[in-house]
Amino acid sequence: MAVTTRIRETLVAFQQPRGRLLGTVAAGWFLVLGMRFVIPAILPTIRAEYGISKTTAGAAVTVLWLAYAGMQFPTGVFIDRVGERVLLVGSMVLSAIGLLTYSFSPVFSLFLAATVVFGLGTGLYGPTRGTVLSRCFADREGVAFGTVLAAGSAGAALLPFLAALALDRLGWRLALGAAAPVFLLVGVALWVTVPPRPTARSERDLLPDLRAAVAGYRNRKLLLAVAGATLMLFGFQAVTAFLTTYLFEQKGLSKELAGGLLSLLFVGGAVAQTTTGALADRYGTPRVLAGVAFVSILPLVALPLLSGPVALGVVSFVIGFRMSSGPLSNAYIVDVLPDEVEGTAWGLLRTSFFVVGSFGSVLVGFLADWDLFNEAFYLLAGLTALAGVSYLFLPERRS
């Protein structure tokens, strides 16, 4: 009975203006995050078709994330000038163009070009999503961030799995291109539901905003939060880029089953994200972030030691727990940025830690080519421990 009442209340909430806004932003993030992880899920097929090494395959994933990272700072600047609505819609349109380009990429160079376009398009969404949620859901920030990021985790769990199933019937090009119309439909919905940003002013000067943003970085809370978030992201990018390949080549699983376990990783992330927000409200964000980081060490150490689909499935599920640090870190960092240059400061920070994080896939690919695949996961476990130490020294948000 209580579950039915909860579902009815949720449906009523989504019929309200703010509920429709939250649902539409969540739908966009479902597509953006889900389709970004389709590439790692089908990486063994792409490697076989183009005849590339693991290092080169890792570099392709790095190109995706570098393009994504490269859009973070300019997007933050644009937020303060044109507002979130234009940028969210633009993200959907540019991402759709990138996906359509994948559908006719007979050579690896064109594949990389499509990857750049898709990365640029998805890069518009991340910081814009964060500021619109912070602006429109100040009274329910944790719930809003958790809902949207959980939707992204659900997309990352479902879409790579569906793409892996569609490989034999449709081929990877058509599987990617077929998602383009859905991006365009969500773009229309975002234009209808996202309100204009009151502080958006096209005549603002960039240099004063940059000075104000950099001045705002002289904050111990911010520096520790960004350090921890960067290390957690580095490990996340590295694991998700090569988990399917590792399970297929090192553990003997089929491509479909390996892709399914990558999806299971994101299921674990979605489950964790639904609980850590409430835990942070009760015990404090720093404690929960540190706990997530230290728990995330265990599956990385266990992965090379285990075998069999059940054990590897459990490990994959628990690896996803590290994703729950995302909404907490985002909310913490955005909260301590100066309001008047929030978009610029947030975009610059996101560019910094996504650029660093993007090289995780190259590192793992390089180590794998030197027969150090197992050792790569131990290295990522050590970096995750450093993130946990950073979070241990993080003050409470309101202290």
Kinemage of the C-alpha trace (Angstrom):
@kinemage 1
@onewidth
@group {chain A} dominant
@subgroup {mainchain}
@vectorlist {calphas} color= white
{ca met a 1} P 0.000 0.000 0.000
{ca ala a 2} L 2.786 2.397 0.915
{ca val a 3} L 4.589 1.599 -2.349
{ca thr a 4} L 1.425 2.358 -4.361
{ca thr a 5} L 1.011 5.681 -2.553
{ca arg a 6} L 4.658 6.561 -3.206
{ca ile a 7} L 4.262 5.799 -6.918
{ca arg a 8} L 1.058 7.878 -7.118
{ca glu a 9} L 2.758 10.826 -5.397
{ca thr a 10} L 5.715 10.565 -7.795
{ca leu a 11} L 3.420 10.579 -10.844
{ca val a 12} L 1.559 13.625 -9.524
{ca ala a 13} L 4.866 15.429 -8.885
{ca phe a 14} L 6.005 14.832 -12.463
{ca gln a 15} L 2.774 16.417 -13.734
{ca gln a 16} L 3.760 19.721 -12.098
{ca pro a 17} L 6.012 22.227 -13.936
{ca arg a 18} L 9.055 21.430 -11.830
{ca gly a 19} L 8.322 17.729 -12.120
{ca arg a 20} L 8.188 17.959 -15.904
{ca leu a 21} L 11.439 19.915 -15.880
{ca leu a 22} L 13.144 17.300 -13.716
{ca gly a 23} L 11.799 14.464 -15.849
{ca thr a 24} L 12.947 16.057 -19.100
{ca val a 25} L 16.441 16.871 -17.802
{ca ala a 26} L 16.658 13.308 -16.480
{ca ala a 27} L 15.601 11.924 -19.887
{ca gly a 28} L 18.340 13.938 -21.581
{ca trp a 29} L 20.960 12.681 -19.154
{ca phe a 30} L 19.657 9.119 -19.617
{ca leu a 31} L 20.479 9.424 -23.324
{ca val a 32} L 23.720 11.390 -22.991
{ca leu a 33} L 25.356 9.165 -20.398
{ca gly a 34} L 23.930 5.938 -21.770
{ca met a 35} L 25.110 6.507 -25.333
{ca arg a 36} L 28.572 7.613 -24.169
{ca phe a 37} L 29.079 4.180 -22.635
{ca val a 38} L 27.800 2.313 -25.669
{ca ile a 39} L 31.223 2.879 -27.273
{ca pro a 40} L 33.169 0.992 -24.535
{ca ala a 41} L 30.507 -1.730 -24.565
{ca ile a 42} L 31.071 -2.461 -28.261
{ca leu a 43} L 34.813 -1.732 -28.215
{ca pro a 44} L 35.859 -5.346 -28.972
{ca thr a 45} L 33.765 -5.243 -32.174
{ca ile a 46} L 35.168 -1.855 -33.182
{ca arg a 47} L 38.741 -3.035 -32.524
{ca ala a 48} L 38.210 -6.130 -34.653
{ca glu a 49} L 36.701 -4.192 -37.556
{ca tyr a 50} L 39.337 -1.457 -37.703
{ca gly a 51} L 42.248 -3.698 -36.637
{ca ile a 52} L 43.530 -1.374 -33.896
{ca ser a 53} L 45.496 -2.048 -30.700
{ca lys a 54} L 44.159 -1.677 -27.168
{ca thr a 55} L 46.182 1.517 -26.742
{ca thr a 56} L 44.594 2.985 -29.870
{ca ala a 57} L 41.146 1.848 -28.739
{ca gly a 58} L 41.778 3.472 -25.381
{ca ala a 59} L 42.865 6.625 -27.173
{ca ala a 60} L 39.549 6.664 -29.065
{ca val a 61} L 37.682 6.612 -25.752
{ca thr a 62} L 40.025 9.347 -24.509
{ca val a 63} L 39.150 11.437 -27.588
{ca leu a 64} L 35.485 11.115 -26.653
{ca trp a 65} L 36.118 12.309 -23.121
{ca leu a 66} L 38.572 15.024 -24.177
{ca ala a 67} L 35.953 16.462 -26.521
{ca tyr a 68} L 33.472 16.231 -23.657
{ca ala a 69} L 35.939 17.913 -21.309
{ca gly a 70} L 36.797 20.610 -23.835
{ca met a 71} L 33.192 21.810 -23.829
{ca gln a 72} L 32.893 22.166 -20.053
{ca phe a 73} L 34.517 25.597 -19.683
{ca pro a 74} L 32.958 27.280 -22.744
{ca thr a 75} L 29.608 25.808 -21.734
{ca gly a 76} L 29.981 27.331 -18.281
{ca val a 77} L 30.714 30.704 -19.872
{ca phe a 78} L 27.699 30.381 -22.163
{ca ile a 79} L 25.441 29.480 -19.226
{ca asp a 80} L 26.061 32.883 -17.665
{ca arg a 81} L 25.314 34.559 -21.007
{ca val a 82} L 22.545 32.695 -22.840
{ca gly a 83} L 21.102 30.467 -20.115
{ca glu a 84} L 20.601 26.729 -19.881
{ca arg a 85} L 17.726 26.201 -22.311
{ca val a 86} L 19.651 27.016 -25.506
{ca leu a 87} L 22.617 24.908 -24.413
{ca leu a 88} L 20.603 21.837 -23.438
{ca val a 89} L 18.776 21.861 -26.764
{ca gly a 90} L 22.053 22.439 -28.605
{ca ser a 91} L 23.526 19.436 -26.811
{ca met a 92} L 20.768 17.190 -28.108
{ca val a 93} L 21.110 18.442 -31.703
{ca leu a 94} L 24.915 18.201 -31.867
{ca ser a 95} L 24.900 14.757 -30.242
{ca ala a 96} L 22.380 13.568 -32.831
{ca ile a 97} L 24.672 14.770 -35.624
{ca gly a 98} L 27.572 12.826 -34.135
{ca leu a 99} L 25.489 9.647 -33.878
{ca leu a 100} L 24.360 9.951 -37.481
{ca thr a 101} L 27.995 10.381 -38.552
{ca tyr a 102} L 28.833 7.049 -36.896
{ca ser a 103} L 26.386 5.352 -39.261
{ca phe a 104} L 28.645 6.020 -42.281
{ca ser a 105} L 32.182 5.723 -40.925
{ca pro a 106} L 33.994 3.119 -43.072
{ca val a 107} L 37.455 4.209 -41.851
{ca phe a 108} L 38.792 4.792 -38.361
{ca ser a 109} L 39.574 8.474 -39.035
{ca leu a 110} L 35.898 9.186 -39.739
{ca phe a 111} L 34.970 7.202 -36.637
{ca leu a 112} L 37.207 9.536 -34.622
{ca ala a 113} L 35.605 12.583 -36.265
{ca ala a 114} L 32.154 11.321 -35.264
{ca thr a 115} L 33.489 10.700 -31.766
{ca val a 116} L 34.673 14.307 -31.510
{ca val a 117} L 31.293 15.675 -32.638
{ca phe a 118} L 29.401 13.407 -30.266
{ca gly a 119} L 31.773 14.280 -27.412
{ca leu a 120} L 31.308 18.004 -28.024
{ca gly a 121} L 27.536 17.609 -28.070
{ca thr a 122} L 27.356 15.613 -24.862
{ca gly a 123} L 29.828 18.030 -23.267
{ca leu a 124} L 27.245 20.797 -23.482
{ca tyr a 125} L 24.897 18.855 -21.214
{ca gly a 126} L 26.912 18.161 -18.061
{ca pro a 127} L 27.551 21.615 -16.538
{ca thr a 128} L 24.245 22.960 -17.870
{ca arg a 129} L 22.342 20.158 -16.196
{ca gly a 130} L 24.107 20.931 -12.913
{ca thr a 131} L 23.347 24.652 -12.846
{ca val a 132} L 19.709 24.326 -13.912
{ca leu a 133} L 19.109 21.795 -11.133
{ca ser a 134} L 20.918 23.941 -8.571
{ca arg a 135} L 18.883 26.977 -9.665
{ca cys a 136} L 15.435 25.403 -9.919
{ca phe a 137} L 15.632 22.880 -7.055
{ca ala a 138} L 17.478 24.761 -4.317
{ca asp a 139} L 15.091 23.335 -1.707
{ca arg a 140} L 15.433 19.740 -2.956
{ca glu a 141} L 18.920 19.821 -4.441
{ca gly a 142} L 20.050 16.410 -3.257
{ca val a 143} L 16.899 14.706 -4.526
{ca ala a 144} L 17.070 16.513 -7.876
{ca phe a 145} L 20.742 15.692 -8.490
{ca gly a 146} L 20.239 12.122 -7.319
{ca thr a 147} L 17.201 11.593 -9.562
{ca val a 148} L 18.907 12.917 -12.694
{ca leu a 149} L 22.183 11.102 -12.104
{ca ala a 150} L 20.330 7.891 -11.289
{ca ala a 151} L 18.527 8.271 -14.632
{ca gly a 152} L 21.947 8.580 -16.281
{ca ser a 153} L 23.069 5.410 -14.535
{ca ala a 154} L 19.949 3.636 -15.745
{ca gly a 155} L 20.715 4.764 -19.289
{ca ala a 156} L 24.302 3.621 -18.959
{ca ala a 157} L 23.038 0.230 -17.783
{ca leu a 158} L 20.333 -0.241 -20.410
{ca leu a 159} L 21.626 1.333 -23.617
{ca pro a 160} L 25.014 -0.472 -23.815
{ca phe a 161} L 23.222 -3.743 -23.138
{ca leu a 162} L 20.709 -3.089 -25.917
{ca ala a 163} L 23.521 -2.062 -28.264
{ca ala a 164} L 25.387 -5.306 -27.529
{ca leu a 165} L 22.254 -7.305 -28.335
{ca ala a 166} L 21.715 -5.352 -31.566
{ca leu a 167} L 25.233 -5.910 -32.917
{ca asp a 168} L 24.448 -9.103 -34.819
{ca arg a 169} L 21.131 -7.915 -36.244
{ca leu a 170} L 21.749 -4.235 -36.983
{ca gly a 171} L 25.499 -3.739 -36.805
{ca trp a 172} L 27.105 -1.164 -34.555
{ca arg a 173} L 26.714 1.751 -37.000
{ca leu a 174} L 22.944 1.461 -37.299
{ca ala a 175} L 22.646 0.783 -33.574
{ca leu a 176} L 24.280 4.159 -32.891
{ca gly a 177} L 22.548 6.109 -35.646
{ca ala a 178} L 19.084 4.906 -34.609
{ca ala a 179} L 19.375 6.884 -31.353
{ca ala a 180} L 19.642 10.252 -33.148
{ca pro a 181} L 15.867 10.882 -33.567
{ca val a 182} L 15.304 10.237 -29.860
{ca phe a 183} L 17.888 12.914 -29.002
{ca leu a 184} L 16.035 15.385 -31.214
{ca leu a 185} L 12.683 14.624 -29.547
{ca val a 186} L 14.139 15.215 -26.088
{ca gly a 187} L 15.649 18.463 -27.390
{ca val a 188} L 12.156 19.708 -28.243
{ca ala a 189} L 10.916 18.755 -24.763
{ca leu a 190} L 13.829 20.613 -23.132
{ca trp a 191} L 13.010 23.776 -25.074
{ca val a 192} L 9.439 23.625 -23.749
{ca thr a 193} L 10.195 22.851 -20.091
{ca val a 194} L 13.458 24.635 -19.159
{ca pro a 195} L 12.850 28.214 -17.921
{ca pro a 196} L 15.097 31.127 -19.006
{ca arg a 197} L 18.001 31.980 -16.703
{ca pro a 198} L 17.311 35.399 -15.081
{ca thr a 199} L 21.008 36.300 -14.785
{ca ala a 200} L 21.907 35.470 -18.405
{ca arg a 201} L 23.485 38.544 -20.036
{ca ser a 202} L 25.164 38.358 -23.442
{ca glu a 203} L 27.213 41.528 -22.831
{ca arg a 204} L 29.130 40.162 -19.841
{ca asp a 205} L 32.923 40.384 -20.062
{ca leu a 206} L 34.781 37.090 -19.761
{ca leu a 207} L 37.962 38.352 -18.066
{ca pro a 208} L 36.275 39.694 -14.894
{ca asp a 209} L 34.259 36.491 -14.647
{ca leu a 210} L 37.443 34.423 -14.928
{ca arg a 211} L 39.118 36.470 -12.211
{ca ala a 212} L 36.135 36.031 -9.931
{ca ala a 213} L 36.023 32.295 -10.659
{ca val a 214} L 39.736 31.787 -9.949
{ca ala a 215} L 39.406 33.828 -6.763
{ca gly a 216} L 36.610 31.509 -5.699
{ca tyr a 217} L 38.925 28.503 -6.113
{ca arg a 218} L 41.036 29.629 -3.138
{ca asn a 219} L 38.898 27.538 -0.919
{ca arg a 220} L 40.098 24.467 0.996
{ca lys a 221} L 36.723 22.770 0.695
{ca leu a 222} L 36.694 23.216 -3.056
{ca leu a 223} L 40.276 22.036 -3.603
{ca leu a 224} L 39.783 18.838 -1.593
{ca ala a 225} L 36.435 18.089 -3.244
{ca val a 226} L 37.860 18.562 -6.740
{ca ala a 227} L 40.920 16.418 -5.939
{ca gly a 228} L 38.749 13.562 -4.732
{ca ala a 229} L 36.317 13.906 -7.644
{ca thr a 230} L 39.173 13.899 -10.175
{ca leu a 231} L 40.704 10.697 -8.792
{ca met a 232} L 37.329 8.957 -8.643
{ca leu a 233} L 36.574 10.034 -12.206
{ca phe a 234} L 39.965 8.868 -13.491
{ca gly a 235} L 39.302 5.396 -12.139
{ca phe a 236} L 35.751 5.369 -13.422
{ca gln a 237} L 36.752 6.316 -16.972
{ca ala a 238} L 39.499 3.715 -17.000
{ca val a 239} L 37.329 0.857 -15.714
{ca thr a 240} L 34.324 1.527 -17.924
{ca ala a 241} L 36.471 1.883 -21.053
{ca phe a 242} L 37.998 -1.585 -20.750
{ca leu a 243} L 35.825 -3.713 -18.488
{ca thr a 244} L 34.062 -5.349 -21.450
{ca thr a 245} L 37.360 -6.018 -23.212
{ca tyr a 246} L 38.930 -7.363 -19.991
{ca leu a 247} L 36.059 -9.739 -19.286
{ca phe a 248} L 36.041 -10.957 -22.901
{ca glu a 249} L 39.794 -11.433 -23.354
{ca gln a 250} L 41.050 -12.227 -19.848
{ca lys a 251} L 38.080 -13.954 -18.223
{ca gly a 252} L 36.719 -15.814 -21.258
{ca leu a 253} L 33.180 -14.377 -21.240
{ca ser a 254} L 31.228 -13.862 -24.457
{ca lys a 255} L 30.949 -10.331 -25.851
{ca glu a 256} L 27.238 -10.252 -25.000
{ca leu a 257} L 27.795 -11.399 -21.412
{ca ala a 258} L 30.730 -9.016 -20.957
{ca gly a 259} L 28.547 -6.165 -22.198
{ca gly a 260} L 25.823 -7.263 -19.804
{ca leu a 261} L 28.208 -7.092 -16.846
{ca leu a 262} L 29.199 -3.578 -17.871
{ca ser a 263} L 25.501 -2.744 -17.735
{ca leu a 264} L 25.343 -4.367 -14.306
{ca leu a 265} L 28.038 -1.919 -13.167
{ca phe a 266} L 25.661 0.942 -13.912
{ca val a 267} L 22.812 -0.821 -12.160
{ca gly a 268} L 25.015 -0.842 -9.069
{ca gly a 269} L 25.633 2.866 -9.593
{ca ala a 270} L 21.931 3.617 -9.858
{ca val a 271} L 21.155 1.619 -6.710
{ca ala a 272} L 23.903 3.370 -4.752
{ca gln a 273} L 22.826 6.822 -5.958
{ca thr a 274} L 19.322 6.290 -4.593
{ca thr a 275} L 20.677 5.835 -1.063
{ca thr a 276} L 23.805 7.961 -0.644
{ca gly a 277} L 21.890 11.255 -0.835
{ca ala a 278} L 19.841 10.348 2.236
{ca leu a 279} L 22.970 9.092 4.001
{ca ala a 280} L 24.749 12.383 3.251
{ca asp a 281} L 21.826 14.352 4.701
{ca arg a 282} L 22.089 12.292 7.890
{ca tyr a 283} L 25.832 11.773 8.343
{ca gly a 284} L 27.345 14.576 6.248
{ca thr a 285} L 28.615 14.632 2.675
{ca pro a 286} L 32.361 14.225 3.486
{ca arg a 287} L 31.849 11.040 5.511
{ca val a 288} L 29.702 9.432 2.837
{ca leu a 289} L 32.121 10.409 0.048
{ca ala a 290} L 35.023 8.882 1.985
{ca gly a 291} L 32.996 5.736 2.641
{ca val a 292} L 32.103 5.353 -1.042
{ca ala a 293} L 35.756 5.769 -2.054
{ca phe a 294} L 37.084 3.205 0.412
{ca val a 295} L 34.374 0.670 -0.458
{ca ser a 296} L 35.232 1.157 -4.141
{ca ile a 297} L 38.767 -0.139 -3.554
{ca leu a 298} L 37.585 -3.671 -2.821
{ca pro a 299} L 36.074 -4.694 -6.192
{ca leu a 300} L 39.086 -3.336 -8.113
{ca val a 301} L 41.409 -5.523 -6.054
{ca ala a 302} L 39.070 -8.530 -6.306
{ca leu a 303} L 38.433 -8.368 -10.071
{ca pro a 304} L 41.743 -9.951 -11.214
{ca leu a 305} L 41.446 -12.660 -8.543
{ca leu a 306} L 37.980 -13.972 -9.393
{ca ser a 307} L 36.465 -15.914 -12.275
{ca gly a 308} L 33.048 -17.118 -13.373
{ca pro a 309} L 30.065 -14.994 -14.408
{ca val a 310} L 28.429 -14.900 -10.966
{ca ala a 311} L 31.489 -13.680 -9.068
{ca leu a 312} L 32.436 -11.266 -11.827
{ca gly a 313} L 28.847 -10.013 -11.923
{ca val a 314} L 28.929 -9.237 -8.194
{ca val a 315} L 32.247 -7.409 -8.586
{ca ser a 316} L 30.939 -5.430 -11.562
{ca phe a 317} L 27.852 -4.449 -9.570
{ca val a 318} L 29.954 -3.207 -6.640
{ca ile a 319} L 32.355 -1.299 -8.921
{ca gly a 320} L 29.324 0.794 -9.845
{ca phe a 321} L 29.042 2.066 -6.256
{ca arg a 322} L 31.772 4.619 -7.014
{ca met a 323} L 29.287 6.407 -9.251
{ca ser a 324} L 27.331 7.515 -6.191
{ca ser a 325} L 30.115 9.965 -5.381
{ca gly a 326} L 29.068 11.946 -8.478
{ca pro a 327} L 25.850 13.638 -7.265
{ca leu a 328} L 27.372 14.337 -3.845
{ca ser a 329} L 30.555 15.864 -5.301
{ca asn a 330} L 28.606 17.889 -7.862
{ca ala a 331} L 26.219 19.327 -5.305
{ca tyr a 332} L 29.078 20.090 -2.880
{ca ile a 333} L 31.244 21.832 -5.482
{ca val a 334} L 28.446 23.870 -7.092
{ca asp a 335} L 27.265 24.947 -3.643
{ca val a 336} L 30.589 26.567 -2.712
{ca leu a 337} L 31.144 28.379 -6.041
{ca pro a 338} L 30.416 32.135 -6.281
{ca asp a 339} L 26.821 32.583 -7.479
{ca glu a 340} L 27.573 35.420 -9.883
{ca val a 341} L 30.037 33.320 -11.923
{ca glu a 342} L 28.723 29.875 -11.056
{ca gly a 343} L 28.499 28.696 -14.674
{ca thr a 344} L 31.970 29.918 -15.644
{ca ala a 345} L 33.627 28.522 -12.512
{ca trp a 346} L 31.823 25.192 -12.736
{ca gly a 347} L 32.638 24.773 -16.415
{ca leu a 348} L 36.331 25.499 -15.865
{ca leu a 349} L 36.527 22.997 -13.031
{ca arg a 350} L 34.734 20.299 -15.019
{ca thr a 351} L 37.101 20.797 -17.944
{ca ser a 352} L 40.054 20.318 -15.608
{ca phe a 353} L 39.015 17.096 -13.963
{ca phe a 354} L 37.493 15.557 -17.086
{ca val a 355} L 40.701 16.203 -19.041
{ca val a 356} L 42.694 14.428 -16.336
{ca gly a 357} L 40.120 11.637 -16.050
{ca ser a 358} L 39.997 11.049 -19.807
{ca phe a 359} L 43.537 9.650 -19.809
{ca gly a 360} L 42.526 6.726 -17.618
{ca ser a 361} L 41.517 4.700 -20.676
{ca val a 362} L 44.847 5.344 -22.429
{ca leu a 363} L 46.736 4.249 -19.313
{ca val a 364} L 44.809 0.992 -19.008
{ca gly a 365} L 45.079 0.311 -22.740
{ca phe a 366} L 48.841 0.887 -22.643
{ca leu a 367} L 49.291 -1.416 -19.648
{ca ala a 368} L 47.082 -4.044 -21.277
{ca asp a 369} L 49.223 -4.029 -24.433
{ca trp a 370} L 52.208 -4.783 -22.145
{ca asp a 371} L 50.344 -7.700 -20.523
{ca leu a 372} L 49.716 -5.708 -17.341
{ca phe a 373} L 45.920 -5.767 -17.482
{ca asn a 374} L 45.571 -7.079 -13.907
{ca glu a 375} L 48.117 -4.619 -12.540
{ca ala a 376} L 46.146 -1.759 -14.106
{ca phe a 377} L 43.225 -2.497 -11.790
{ca tyr a 378} L 45.505 -2.569 -8.741
{ca leu a 379} L 46.831 0.858 -9.754
{ca leu a 380} L 43.281 2.194 -10.024
{ca ala a 381} L 42.564 0.826 -6.556
{ca gly a 382} L 45.507 2.814 -5.184
{ca leu a 383} L 44.255 6.030 -6.813
{ca thr a 384} L 40.810 5.406 -5.357
{ca ala a 385} L 42.388 5.138 -1.896
{ca leu a 386} L 43.954 8.580 -2.414
{ca ala a 387} L 40.490 9.937 -3.235
{ca gly a 388} L 39.207 8.518 0.029
{ca val a 389} L 41.994 10.262 1.954
{ca ser a 390} L 41.103 13.574 0.267
{ca tyr a 391} L 37.491 13.182 1.345
{ca leu a 392} L 38.513 12.410 4.934
{ca phe a 393} L 39.880 15.965 5.235
{ca leu a 394} L 36.849 17.569 3.566
{ca pro a 395} L 34.895 19.939 5.861
{ca glu a 396} L 31.133 19.943 5.994
{ca arg a 397} L 29.489 22.111 3.339
{ca arg a 398} L 28.040 24.686 5.740
{ca ser a 399} L 30.950 24.784 8.180
